Amino acid sequence: MSSGATVLLADDDRSIRTVLSQALGRIGLRVRATGSASQLWRMVEAGEGDVIVTDVHMPDGDALDLLPAIRKRRPEMPIIVMSAQNTVLTAIRATEVGAYEYLPKPFELKDLISSVEKSLEDQKTRATAPPAERREEQPLPLIGRSQAMQEVYRIMARLMHTDLTVMVWGESGTGKELVARALHNFGKRAKGPFVAINMAAIPRELIESDLFGHEKGAFTGAVERGIGKFEQAQGGTLFLDEIGDMPPEAQTRLLRVLQEGEFTTVGGRSSRRMDVRIVAATHQNLRALIAEGRFREDLYYRLNVVPIRLPALRERRDDIPDLARDFLRRAEAEGLPRKTLSTEAIEMLKRHDWPGNVRELENMVKRLAALCPDELVPGEAVEEELAAREPEARRIEADATGRTLGAAVEHHLTRYLAMHGDELPPPGLYDRVLREVELPLIALTLAATRGNQVKAAELLGINRNTLRKKIRELDIPVTRGKRLM
Ligand SMILES: Nc1ncnc2c1ncn2[C@@H]1O[C@H](COP(=O)(O)OP(=O)(O)OP(=O)(O)O)[C@@H](O)[C@H]1O
């Protein structure tokens, strides 16, 4: 009855592969055998096989680590795990990660055969189960089945079980952090920590000590030893968000760490071997920042080993219904009333451009879940929400997260002052803060006007001479004729 089905067989022991292939072949099954976990994953990813029979330990990784990813990718595929490691813990782990059957070695051939046959039988019955139920069992880390996202998943799958440095590009709210987390959670460092640091959310002068830690007394306010994010992330993944906002000194230090594989705390002498996978992210055009002299080219090449470009939501409108439904489900799980989107509502959502991407969609759907009185959300409710958001989207003060520029400055300053404890920071704070704001304001305006200073002055609403003075003072390189951002 199960004849014709294909078994993916993974075991690093060639003689076991031979014996099992013959036994499975005798009952009419096809066998695709491999000695490596990565090859097994490639077969799963390519859509091959109907059932997996796999050993746990393979030269290039632990098959159990692969199981959650296999279950996500091919939820219908039964996985039979064989292991010579007869501890109850291995069995628990195999079950936890969704194995269909756990067979401790040595086992009887007939047990394996009947297990394979039974799994194929069960698969037929389970195939009729509604997919929504399966999704509820295991929430997907990333929603979206569009072609654009398939490309992202393909690259992610290749990277899952490596330590390669990854650079995630994409507009704000496209899911860069989610990708970084998924790479961590389904990769070989899943058990280690995932540590995130956002360069745009930390005062520039604190970035180095935040990243690398500092010794007691390394600078004013360093009243005790501080553990940096590199140290916290040892054995895991460090997510460097908004890498384009990293100040030059910190860039130099990061480059050295990446080159040497070791890091030293600020004010420290001895270095520590780094055991951290780096995932960096940016919404900025780093090439433009390099051209402006604001980002080191050598660091760029170090970080951009494998680029993943996340599409803007408007480039994958087909994913909007799935995303919106998922956000409604989450809202319901958080205690809001159950809601369904009408066809018109979905069409309206699909037509919008979503400058704030998935985050903006998420916020809006949550608002609909909370405020719309009908269970079936009508198109007009979406239309009203979108109309109400228009002026807000155009306001310069609010970013996609809804955080105003003032709130961001306040956040930075509060942390900056707090870091000095009972002491005060060095004088000149007013000018330092204004400079921080002026620099991106002027550089980005010049980039937007392709270096045309007359237009930039007009856009800024300042005198041309004032602009020239500012450019000199702030040491902004002038590039003409090229649109930088
Ligand atoms: N593919 C997706 N599936 C489900 N939720 C998503 C997806 N992409 C993004 N989100 C949700 O959108 C919000 C923004 O995602 P995330 O923080 O990862 O974006 P980001 O690109 O890192 O944003 P920023 O650049 O502003 O930091 C989160 O709440 C996240 O859960």
The ligand as an SDF file (V2000), in Angstrom:
LIG
                    3D

 31 33  0  0  0  0  0  0  0  0999 V2000
    6.7740   38.2020    7.6350 N   0  0  0  0  0  0  0  0  0  0  0  0
    6.2130   38.6020    8.7750 C   0  0  0  0  0  0  0  0  0  0  0  0
    5.3110   37.8260    9.4040 N   0  0  0  0  0  0  0  0  0  0  0  0
    4.7300   38.2120   10.5430 C   0  0  0  0  0  0  0  0  0  0  0  0
    4.9900   39.3690   11.1740 N   0  0  0  0  0  0  0  0  0  0  0  0
    5.8830   40.1690   10.6200 C   0  0  0  0  0  0  0  0  0  0  0  0
    6.5470   39.8380    9.3980 C   0  0  0  0  0  0  0  0  0  0  0  0
    7.4010   40.8350    9.1050 N   0  0  0  0  0  0  0  0  0  0  0  0
    7.2870   41.7430   10.0770 C   0  0  0  0  0  0  0  0  0  0  0  0
    6.3770   41.3540   11.0020 N   0  0  0  0  0  0  0  0  0  0  0  0
    5.9720   42.1110   12.2080 C   0  0  0  0  0  0  0  0  0  0  0  0
    6.1530   43.4770   11.9310 O   0  0  0  0  0  0  0  0  0  0  0  0
    6.7750   44.1550   13.0020 C   0  0  0  0  0  0  0  0  0  0  0  0
    8.0930   44.7420   12.5390 C   0  0  0  0  0  0  0  0  0  0  0  0
    9.0260   43.7000   12.2960 O   0  0  0  0  0  0  0  0  0  0  0  0
   10.5850   43.8920   12.6150 P   0  0  0  0  0  0  0  0  0  0  0  0
   10.7820   44.6150   13.8950 O   0  0  0  0  0  0  0  0  0  0  0  0
   11.2400   42.5690   12.4500 O   0  0  0  0  0  0  0  0  0  0  0  0
   10.9520   44.8550   11.3990 O   0  0  0  0  0  0  0  0  0  0  0  0
   12.3200   45.6100   11.1110 P   0  0  0  0  0  0  0  0  0  0  0  0
   12.5160   45.5490    9.6380 O   0  0  0  0  0  0  0  0  0  0  0  0
   13.3990   45.0610   11.9830 O   0  0  0  0  0  0  0  0  0  0  0  0
   11.9370   47.0700   11.5260 O   0  0  0  0  0  0  0  0  0  0  0  0
   12.9140   48.3130   11.9160 P   0  0  0  0  0  0  0  0  0  0  0  0
   13.8300   48.5170   10.7600 O   0  0  0  0  0  0  0  0  0  0  0  0
   11.9440   49.4310   12.0890 O   0  0  0  0  0  0  0  0  0  0  0  0
   13.6020   47.9070   13.1710 O   0  0  0  0  0  0  0  0  0  0  0  0
    6.9400   43.1360   14.1030 C   0  0  0  0  0  0  0  0  0  0  0  0
    5.8880   43.2540   15.0270 O   0  0  0  0  0  0  0  0  0  0  0  0
    6.8840   41.8150   13.3810 C   0  0  0  0  0  0  0  0  0  0  0  0
    6.3670   40.8210   14.2100 O   0  0  0  0  0  0  0  0  0  0  0  0
  1  2  1  0
  2  3  1  0
  2  7  2  0
  3  4  2  0
  4  5  1  0
  5  6  2  0
  6  7  1  0
  6 10  1  0
  7  8  1  0
  8  9  2  0
  9 10  1  0
 10 11  1  0
 11 12  1  0
 11 30  1  0
 12 13  1  0
 13 14  1  0
 13 28  1  0
 14 15  1  0
 15 16  1  0
 16 17  2  0
 16 18  1  0
 16 19  1  0
 19 20  1  0
 20 21  2  0
 20 22  1  0
 20 23  1  0
 23 24  1  0
 24 25  2  0
 24 26  1  0
 24 27  1  0
 28 29  1  0
 28 30  1  0
 30 31  1  0
M  END
$$$$
